[in-house]
């Protein structure tokens, strides 16, 4: 059967699947076709999110020509991720202090990088991909 995958920004894709296709594999196809990382995708069918560990057959109302909508989650800021991690070990007030001090040191370090340093880092990062 064929699924139509629509993103709210207007881009779309279609793919052939069978009842045993994992939702995760659908997301991987979206990543390949529409360049949206799997971790940023939520596939929606009839107002409900589809779970990655389930197969198409687990959703009996999905038929040939069904439209699935893709919601793209914005990535969290570095500060938000750091704060969330630190909350496991520290109080809210301690987290604020640690994050504030860390960001101050981080920005100072980045501001002290030369253009040569930035170029070396960019080249190294591009070579890893």
HELIX and SHEET records of a PDB file:
HELIX    1   1 UNK A   23  UNK A   34  1                                  12    
HELIX    2   2 UNK A   38  UNK A   40  5                                   3    
HELIX    3   3 UNK A   56  UNK A   58  5                                   3    
HELIX    4   4 UNK A   78  UNK A   86  1                                   9    
HELIX    5   5 UNK A   92  UNK A  111  1                                  20    
HELIX    6   6 UNK A  115  UNK A  128  1                                  14    
SHEET    1   A 5 UNK A  12  UNK A  16  0                                        
SHEET    2   A 5 UNK A   2  UNK A   7 -1                                        
SHEET    3   A 5 UNK A  67  UNK A  72  1                                        
SHEET    4   A 5 UNK A  41  UNK A  45 -1                                        
SHEET    5   A 5 UNK A  48  UNK A  49 -1                                        
END                                                                             
